[in-house]
Amino acid sequence: MSDSTPSARYEPDGDFYLDIPPDASHQPIVAVYCAVARQHIPPGFFDVELYGGPSIVWVNWRHAQRAEAIARLFWPGLTVDAKANPRYQDRDEWRAVRQSLAEARKAIAAAEALVRCGAGPVPSCSQRAAQLVEGQR
């Protein structure tokens, strides 16, 4: 990491901070990053504190991962200290939830199609579900 590459960190509350070193604070790339981030992060969730020395960009936890992703487009070698936030990039659980919901939607759609066609309940349905379907015939 060069001296002009920012570093980033997550606080325990999930807020994201991009620390811009003094020699990079007034480079055009910083202004462009801020402009792009402001287009993708609502007002009140993003703030920039420019100093004569190091500068800091703050992003609320709700949009922290988006701000990090944008920063990585500008500085691919960006290092992120996430020790303070133990749930950093805990995205696998969301992938599993999305997959489970997709499988459930497919099972429900298949069961509805069987009922509409009069083929009866799916074999894995409970006895009560089978009785309800039989009662509707």
KENU-995422 format. One record per atom (N, C-alpha, C, O): residue number from 1; residue in three letters; atom name; z negated, x negated, y negated. Coordinates in steps of 0.2 Angstrom, whole numbers, plus 5000, padded with zeros to 4 digits. Layout:
! KENU-995422
   num   residuo   atomo     pz     px     py
   NUM       ala      CA      Z      X      Y
...
END
This chain:
! KENU-995422
   num   residuo   atomo     pz     px     py
     1       met       N   5000   4996   5006
     1       met      CA   5000   5000   5000
     1       met       C   5000   4996   4994
     1       met       O   4996   4991   4993
     2       ser       N   5005   4997   4989
     2       ser      CA   5005   4993   4983
     2       ser       C   5000   4995   4978
     2       ser       O   4997   5001   4979
     3       asp       N   4999   4992   4973
     3       asp      CA   4994   4994   4968
     3       asp       C   4996   5000   4964
     3       asp       O   4992   5003   4961
     4       ser       N   5003   5001   4964
     4       ser      CA   5005   5007   4960
     4       ser       C   5006   5014   4965
     4       ser       O   5007   5019   4962
     5       thr       N   5004   5013   4971
     5       thr      CA   5004   5019   4976
     5       thr       C   4997   5022   4975
     5       thr       O   4992   5019   4976
     6       pro       N   4997   5029   4974
     6       pro      CA   4991   5033   4974
     6       pro       C   4988   5033   4981
     6       pro       O   4991   5031   4986
     7       ser       N   4981   5035   4981
     7       ser      CA   4978   5036   4987
     7       ser       C   4975   5043   4986
     7       ser       O   4975   5046   4980
     8       ala       N   4974   5046   4992
     8       ala      CA   4971   5053   4991
     8       ala       C   4965   5054   4995
     8       ala       O   4964   5050   5000
     9       arg       N   4961   5059   4994
     9       arg      CA   4955   5060   4998
     9       arg       C   4953   5068   4998
     9       arg       O   4955   5072   4993
    10       tyr       N   4950   5070   5003
    10       tyr      CA   4948   5077   5003
    10       tyr       C   4940   5076   5003
    10       tyr       O   4937   5072   5005
    11       glu       N   4937   5081   4999
    11       glu      CA   4930   5082   4998
    11       glu       C   4928   5086   5003
    11       glu       O   4932   5090   5007
    12       pro       N   4921   5087   5005
    12       pro      CA   4918   5091   5010
    12       pro       C   4920   5098   5009
    12       pro       O   4921   5102   5014
    13       asp       N   4921   5101   5003
    13       asp      CA   4923   5108   5002
    13       asp       C   4930   5109   5003
    13       asp       O   4933   5115   5003
    14       gly       N   4934   5104   5004
    14       gly      CA   4941   5104   5006
    14       gly       C   4946   5103   5000
    14       gly       O   4952   5103   5001
    15       asp       N   4943   5102   4994
    15       asp      CA   4947   5101   4988
    15       asp       C   4951   5094   4989
    15       asp       O   4948   5089   4992
    16       phe       N   4957   5093   4987
    16       phe      CA   4961   5087   4987
    16       phe       C   4961   5084   4981
    16       phe       O   4962   5087   4975
    17       tyr       N   4960   5077   4981
    17       tyr      CA   4961   5073   4975
    17       tyr       C   4966   5068   4976
    17       tyr       O   4966   5064   4981
    18       leu       N   4971   5067   4971
    18       leu      CA   4976   5062   4972
    18       leu       C   4974   5057   4966
    18       leu       O   4974   5058   4960
    19       asp       N   4972   5051   4968
    19       asp      CA   4969   5046   4963
    19       asp       C   4975   5041   4962
    19       asp       O   4978   5037   4966
    20       ile       N   4977   5041   4955
    20       ile      CA   4983   5037   4953
    20       ile       C   4980   5031   4950
    20       ile       O   4977   5032   4945
    21       pro       N   4983   5025   4952
    21       pro      CA   4980   5019   4949
    21       pro       C   4982   5018   4942
    21       pro       O   4987   5021   4940
    22       pro       N   4979   5014   4938
    22       pro      CA   4981   5013   4931
    22       pro       C   4988   5011   4929
    22       pro       O   4991   5014   4925
    23       asp       N   4991   5007   4933
    23       asp      CA   4997   5004   4932
    23       asp       C   5003   5010   4934
    23       asp       O   5008   5009   4932
    24       ala       N   5001   5015   4937
    24       ala      CA   5006   5020   4939
    24       ala       C   5005   5027   4935
    24       ala       O   5009   5031   4935
    25       ser       N   4999   5027   4931
    25       ser      CA   4998   5033   4928
    25       ser       C   5003   5036   4923
    25       ser       O   5004   5042   4923
    26       his       N   5007   5032   4920
    26       his      CA   5012   5034   4915
    26       his       C   5019   5033   4918
    26       his       O   5024   5033   4914
    27       gln       N   5020   5032   4924
    27       gln      CA   5026   5031   4927
    27       gln       C   5029   5038   4928
    27       gln       O   5026   5043   4929
    28       pro       N   5036   5038   4927
    28       pro      CA   5039   5045   4927
    28       pro       C   5038   5049   4934
    28       pro       O   5038   5055   4934
    29       ile       N   5038   5045   4939
    29       ile      CA   5037   5048   4946
    29       ile       C   5030   5053   4946
    29       ile       O   5030   5058   4949
    30       val       N   5025   5051   4942
    30       val      CA   5019   5055   4942
    30       val       C   5020   5061   4938
    30       val       O   5018   5066   4941
    31       ala       N   5024   5061   4933
    31       ala      CA   5026   5067   4929
    31       ala       C   5030   5072   4933
    31       ala       O   5029   5078   4933
    32       val       N   5035   5069   4937
    32       val      CA   5039   5073   4941
    32       val       C   5035   5076   4947
    32       val       O   5036   5082   4948
    33       tyr       N   5030   5072   4950
    33       tyr      CA   5026   5075   4955
    33       tyr       C   5022   5081   4952
    33       tyr       O   5021   5086   4955
    34       cys       N   5019   5080   4947
    34       cys      CA   5015   5085   4944
    34       cys       C   5019   5091   4942
    34       cys       O   5017   5097   4943
    35       ala       N   5025   5090   4940
    35       ala      CA   5030   5096   4938
    35       ala       C   5031   5100   4945
    35       ala       O   5031   5106   4945
    36       val       N   5033   5096   4950
    36       val      CA   5035   5100   4956
    36       val       C   5029   5103   4959
    36       val       O   5029   5109   4962
    37       ala       N   5023   5100   4959
    37       ala      CA   5017   5103   4962
    37       ala       C   5015   5109   4958
    37       ala       O   5013   5114   4961
    38       arg       N   5016   5109   4951
    38       arg      CA   5014   5115   4947
    38       arg       C   5019   5121   4949
    38       arg       O   5017   5127   4948
    39       gln       N   5025   5119   4951
    39       gln      CA   5029   5125   4953
    39       gln       C   5027   5128   4960
    39       gln       O   5029   5134   4961
    40       his       N   5024   5124   4964
    40       his      CA   5022   5127   4971
    40       his       C   5015   5128   4971
    40       his       O   5012   5131   4977
    41       ile       N   5011   5127   4966
    41       ile      CA   5003   5129   4967
    41       ile       C   5002   5133   4961
    41       ile       O   5003   5131   4955
    42       pro       N   4999   5139   4962
    42       pro      CA   4997   5143   4956
    42       pro       C   4992   5140   4951
    42       pro       O   4988   5136   4952
    43       pro       N   4993   5142   4945
    43       pro      CA   4989   5140   4939
    43       pro       C   4981   5141   4941
    43       pro       O   4980   5146   4944
    44       gly       N   4977   5137   4939
    44       gly      CA   4970   5137   4941
    44       gly       C   4968   5134   4947
    44       gly       O   4962   5133   4948
    45       phe       N   4973   5132   4951
    45       phe      CA   4972   5128   4958
    45       phe       C   4974   5121   4957
    45       phe       O   4973   5118   4962
    46       phe       N   4976   5119   4952
    46       phe      CA   4979   5112   4951
    46       phe       C   4977   5110   4944
    46       phe       O   4978   5113   4939
    47       asp       N   4975   5103   4943
    47       asp      CA   4973   5101   4937
    47       asp       C   4974   5093   4937
    47       asp       O   4973   5090   4942
    48       val       N   4976   5091   4931
    48       val      CA   4978   5083   4931
    48       val       C   4973   5081   4925
    48       val       O   4973   5084   4920
    49       glu       N   4970   5075   4926
    49       glu      CA   4966   5072   4921
    49       glu       C   4969   5065   4920
    49       glu       O   4968   5060   4924
    50       leu       N   4973   5064   4915
    50       leu      CA   4976   5058   4913
    50       leu       C   4972   5054   4909
    50       leu       O   4969   5056   4904
    51       tyr       N   4970   5048   4911
    51       tyr      CA   4966   5043   4907
    51       tyr       C   4970   5037   4905
    51       tyr       O   4976   5036   4907
    52       gly       N   4968   5033   4901
    52       gly      CA   4971   5027   4899
    52       gly       C   4971   5022   4905
    52       gly       O   4976   5018   4906
    53       gly       N   4966   5023   4910
    53       gly      CA   4966   5019   4916
    53       gly       C   4968   5024   4922
    53       gly       O   4974   5027   4921
    54       pro       N   4964   5024   4927
    54       pro      CA   4966   5028   4933
    54       pro       C   4966   5036   4931
    54       pro       O   4963   5038   4927
    55       ser       N   4971   5039   4934
    55       ser      CA   4971   5047   4933
    55       ser       C   4970   5050   4940
    55       ser       O   4970   5047   4945
    56       ile       N   4968   5056   4939
    56       ile      CA   4966   5060   4945
    56       ile       C   4970   5067   4945
    56       ile       O   4970   5071   4940
    57       val       N   4972   5069   4951
    57       val      CA   4975   5076   4951
    57       val       C   4970   5079   4956
    57       val       O   4969   5077   4962
    58       trp       N   4968   5085   4954
    58       trp      CA   4964   5089   4958
    58       trp       C   4968   5096   4961
    58       trp       O   4971   5099   4957
    59       val       N   4967   5097   4967
    59       val      CA   4970   5104   4970
    59       val       C   4964   5107   4974
    59       val       O   4961   5104   4978
    60       asn       N   4964   5114   4972
    60       asn      CA   4959   5118   4976
    60       asn       C   4961   5118   4983
    60       asn       O   4966   5117   4985
    61       trp       N   4956   5119   4987
    61       trp      CA   4956   5118   4995
    61       trp       C   4962   5123   4997
    61       trp       O   4965   5122   5003
    62       arg       N   4963   5129   4994
    62       arg      CA   4967   5134   4997
    62       arg       C   4975   5131   4997
    62       arg       O   4979   5133   5001
    63       his       N   4976   5126   4992
    63       his      CA   4983   5123   4992
    63       his       C   4983   5116   4993
    63       his       O   4988   5113   4991
    64       ala       N   4977   5113   4996
    64       ala      CA   4977   5106   4997
    64       ala       C   4982   5103   5001
    64       ala       O   4985   5098   5000
    65       gln       N   4983   5106   5007
    65       gln      CA   4988   5103   5011
    65       gln       C   4995   5104   5009
    65       gln       O   4999   5099   5010
    66       arg       N   4997   5109   5005
    66       arg      CA   5003   5109   5001
    66       arg       C   5004   5103   4996
    66       arg       O   5009   5100   4996
    67       ala       N   4999   5102   4992
    67       ala      CA   4999   5097   4988
    67       ala       C   4999   5090   4991
    67       ala       O   5003   5085   4989
    68       glu       N   4996   5089   4997
    68       glu      CA   4997   5083   5000
    68       glu       C   5004   5082   5003
    68       glu       O   5007   5076   5003
    69       ala       N   5007   5087   5006
    69       ala      CA   5014   5087   5008
    69       ala       C   5019   5085   5003
    69       ala       O   5023   5081   5004
    70       ile       N   5018   5088   4997
    70       ile      CA   5022   5086   4991
    70       ile       C   5021   5079   4989
    70       ile       O   5026   5075   4988
    71       ala       N   5015   5077   4989
    71       ala      CA   5013   5070   4987
    71       ala       C   5017   5065   4992
    71       ala       O   5019   5059   4990
    72       arg       N   5017   5067   4999
    72       arg      CA   5020   5062   5004
    72       arg       C   5027   5062   5003
    72       arg       O   5030   5057   5005
    73       leu       N   5030   5067   5000
    73       leu      CA   5037   5066   4998
    73       leu       C   5039   5061   4993
    73       leu       O   5044   5057   4993
    74       phe       N   5034   5060   4988
    74       phe      CA   5035   5056   4983
    74       phe       C   5033   5049   4985
    74       phe       O   5035   5044   4983
    75       trp       N   5027   5048   4989
    75       trp      CA   5024   5042   4991
    75       trp       C   5023   5042   4998
    75       trp       O   5018   5044   5001
    76       pro       N   5029   5041   5002
    76       pro      CA   5028   5041   5009
    76       pro       C   5022   5037   5012
    76       pro       O   5020   5038   5018
    77       gly       N   5020   5031   5009
    77       gly      CA   5015   5027   5012
    77       gly       C   5008   5029   5009
    77       gly       O   5003   5025   5010
    78       leu       N   5007   5035   5007
    78       leu      CA   5001   5038   5004
    78       leu       C   4996   5038   5010
    78       leu       O   4997   5040   5015
    79       thr       N   4990   5035   5008
    79       thr      CA   4984   5035   5013
    79       thr       C   4980   5041   5011
    79       thr       O   4978   5042   5005
    80       val       N   4977   5044   5015
    80       val      CA   4973   5050   5014
    80       val       C   4966   5049   5018
    80       val       O   4966   5048   5024
    81       asp       N   4961   5049   5014
    81       asp      CA   4954   5048   5017
    81       asp       C   4951   5055   5018
    81       asp       O   4950   5059   5013
    82       ala       N   4950   5057   5024
    82       ala      CA   4948   5064   5025
    82       ala       C   4942   5064   5029
    82       ala       O   4940   5069   5032
    83       lys       N   4938   5059   5029
    83       lys      CA   4931   5058   5032
    83       lys       C   4927   5064   5030
    83       lys       O   4922   5066   5034
    84       ala       N   4927   5065   5024
    84       ala      CA   4922   5070   5021
    84       ala       C   4924   5077   5023
    84       ala       O   4920   5082   5023
    85       asn       N   4930   5078   5026
    85       asn      CA   4932   5085   5028
    85       asn       C   4934   5085   5035
    85       asn       O   4939   5083   5037
    86       pro       N   4929   5087   5040
    86       pro      CA   4930   5086   5047
    86       pro       C   4935   5090   5050
    86       pro       O   4937   5089   5055
    87       arg       N   4937   5096   5046
    87       arg      CA   4942   5100   5049
    87       arg       C   4949   5098   5046
    87       arg       O   4954   5102   5047
    88       tyr       N   4950   5092   5043
    88       tyr      CA   4957   5090   5041
    88       tyr       C   4962   5090   5047
    88       tyr       O   4960   5088   5052
    89       gln       N   4967   5093   5045
    89       gln      CA   4973   5094   5050
    89       gln       C   4971   5097   5057
    89       gln       O   4973   5094   5062
    90       asp       N   4967   5102   5056
    90       asp      CA   4965   5105   5063
    90       asp       C   4970   5111   5064
    90       asp       O   4968   5117   5064
    91       arg       N   4976   5109   5064
    91       arg      CA   4981   5114   5064
    91       arg       C   4983   5116   5071
    91       arg       O   4986   5121   5072
    92       asp       N   4981   5112   5076
    92       asp      CA   4982   5114   5083
    92       asp       C   4979   5121   5085
    92       asp       O   4983   5125   5089
    93       glu       N   4974   5123   5082
    93       glu      CA   4971   5129   5084
    93       glu       C   4975   5135   5081
    93       glu       O   4976   5140   5084
    94       trp       N   4978   5134   5075
    94       trp      CA   4983   5139   5072
    94       trp       C   4989   5140   5077
    94       trp       O   4991   5145   5077
    95       arg       N   4991   5134   5079
    95       arg      CA   4997   5134   5083
    95       arg       C   4996   5138   5090
    95       arg       O   5000   5143   5092
    96       ala       N   4990   5137   5093
    96       ala      CA   4988   5141   5099
    96       ala       C   4987   5149   5097
    96       ala       O   4989   5153   5101
    97       val       N   4984   5150   5091
    97       val      CA   4983   5157   5089
    97       val       C   4990   5160   5088
    97       val       O   4991   5166   5090
    98       arg       N   4995   5157   5085
    98       arg      CA   5002   5160   5084
    98       arg       C   5005   5161   5090
    98       arg       O   5008   5166   5091
    99       gln       N   5004   5156   5095
    99       gln      CA   5007   5157   5102
    99       gln       C   5004   5163   5105
    99       gln       O   5008   5167   5109
   100       ser       N   4998   5164   5105
   100       ser      CA   4995   5169   5109
   100       ser       C   4997   5176   5106
   100       ser       O   4998   5181   5109
   101       leu       N   4997   5176   5099
   101       leu      CA   4999   5182   5096
   101       leu       C   5007   5184   5098
   101       leu       O   5008   5190   5099
   102       ala       N   5011   5179   5098
   102       ala      CA   5018   5180   5100
   102       ala       C   5018   5183   5107
   102       ala       O   5022   5187   5108
   103       glu       N   5014   5180   5111
   103       glu      CA   5014   5182   5118
   103       glu       C   5012   5189   5119
   103       glu       O   5014   5193   5123
   104       ala       N   5007   5191   5115
   104       ala      CA   5004   5198   5115
   104       ala       C   5009   5203   5112
   104       ala       O   5010   5208   5115
   105       arg       N   5013   5201   5107
   105       arg      CA   5018   5205   5104
   105       arg       C   5023   5207   5109
   105       arg       O   5025   5212   5110
   106       lys       N   5025   5202   5113
   106       lys      CA   5030   5203   5118
   106       lys       C   5028   5207   5124
   106       lys       O   5031   5211   5126
   107       ala       N   5021   5206   5126
   107       ala      CA   5019   5210   5131
   107       ala       C   5018   5218   5129
   107       ala       O   5020   5222   5133
   108       ile       N   5016   5219   5123
   108       ile      CA   5016   5226   5120
   108       ile       C   5023   5229   5120
   108       ile       O   5023   5235   5121
   109       ala       N   5027   5225   5117
   109       ala      CA   5034   5228   5117
   109       ala       C   5037   5229   5124
   109       ala       O   5040   5235   5124
   110       ala       N   5036   5225   5129
   110       ala      CA   5038   5227   5135
   110       ala       C   5034   5233   5138
   110       ala       O   5038   5237   5141
   111       ala       N   5028   5233   5137
   111       ala      CA   5024   5239   5139
   111       ala       C   5027   5246   5136
   111       ala       O   5028   5251   5140
   112       glu       N   5028   5245   5130
   112       glu      CA   5031   5251   5126
   112       glu       C   5037   5253   5129
   112       glu       O   5039   5259   5130
   113       ala       N   5042   5248   5130
   113       ala      CA   5048   5250   5133
   113       ala       C   5048   5253   5140
   113       ala       O   5052   5258   5141
   114       leu       N   5043   5251   5144
   114       leu      CA   5042   5254   5151
   114       leu       C   5040   5261   5150
   114       leu       O   5042   5265   5154
   115       val       N   5035   5262   5146
   115       val      CA   5033   5269   5145
   115       val       C   5038   5274   5142
   115       val       O   5039   5279   5144
   116       arg       N   5042   5271   5137
   116       arg      CA   5047   5275   5135
   116       arg       C   5053   5277   5140
   116       arg       O   5055   5282   5140
   117       cys       N   5054   5272   5144
   117       cys      CA   5059   5273   5150
   117       cys       C   5056   5277   5155
   117       cys       O   5060   5279   5160
   118       gly       N   5050   5279   5155
   118       gly      CA   5047   5283   5161
   118       gly       C   5045   5278   5167
   118       gly       O   5044   5281   5172
   119       ala       N   5045   5272   5166
   119       ala      CA   5044   5268   5172
   119       ala       C   5037   5267   5174
   119       ala       O   5035   5264   5179
   120       gly       N   5033   5269   5169
   120       gly      CA   5026   5268   5171
   120       gly       C   5023   5262   5168
   120       gly       O   5026   5258   5165
   121       pro       N   5016   5261   5168
   121       pro      CA   5013   5256   5165
   121       pro       C   5014   5249   5169
   121       pro       O   5016   5249   5175
   122       val       N   5013   5244   5165
   122       val      CA   5014   5237   5168
   122       val       C   5009   5236   5173
   122       val       O   5003   5239   5172
   123       pro       N   5010   5233   5179
   123       pro      CA   5005   5232   5184
   123       pro       C   4999   5230   5182
   123       pro       O   4993   5231   5185
   124       ser       N   4998   5226   5177
   124       ser      CA   4992   5223   5175
   124       ser       C   4988   5227   5170
   124       ser       O   4982   5225   5168
   125       cys       N   4990   5233   5169
   125       cys      CA   4986   5238   5165
   125       cys       C   4980   5241   5169
   125       cys       O   4980   5241   5175
   126       ser       N   4975   5243   5165
   126       ser      CA   4969   5245   5169
   126       ser       C   4971   5252   5172
   126       ser       O   4976   5255   5170
   127       gln       N   4966   5254   5176
   127       gln      CA   4967   5261   5179
   127       gln       C   4967   5266   5174
   127       gln       O   4971   5271   5175
   128       arg       N   4963   5266   5169
   128       arg      CA   4963   5271   5164
   128       arg       C   4969   5272   5160
   128       arg       O   4972   5277   5159
   129       ala       N   4973   5266   5159
   129       ala      CA   4979   5266   5156
   129       ala       C   4984   5270   5160
   129       ala       O   4988   5273   5158
   130       ala       N   4984   5268   5166
   130       ala      CA   4988   5271   5171
   130       ala       C   4987   5279   5171
   130       ala       O   4992   5283   5171
   131       gln       N   4981   5281   5171
   131       gln      CA   4980   5288   5171
   131       gln       C   4982   5292   5164
   131       gln       O   4985   5297   5165
   132       leu       N   4982   5288   5159
   132       leu      CA   4984   5291   5153
   132       leu       C   4992   5292   5153
   132       leu       O   4994   5297   5150
   133       val       N   4995   5287   5155
   133       val      CA   5002   5287   5156
   133       val       C   5004   5293   5161
   133       val       O   5009   5296   5159
   134       glu       N   5001   5293   5166
   134       glu      CA   5003   5299   5171
   134       glu       C   5001   5306   5168
   134       glu       O   5005   5310   5169
   135       gly       N   4996   5306   5164
   135       gly      CA   4995   5312   5160
   135       gly       C   5000   5314   5155
   135       gly       O   5000   5320   5154
   136       gln       N   5004   5310   5153
   136       gln      CA   5009   5311   5148
   136       gln       C   5015   5313   5151
   136       gln       O   5020   5316   5147
   137       arg       N   5016   5313   5157
   137       arg      CA   5022   5314   5160
   137       arg       C   5023   5322   5162
   137       arg       O   5028   5324   5164
END
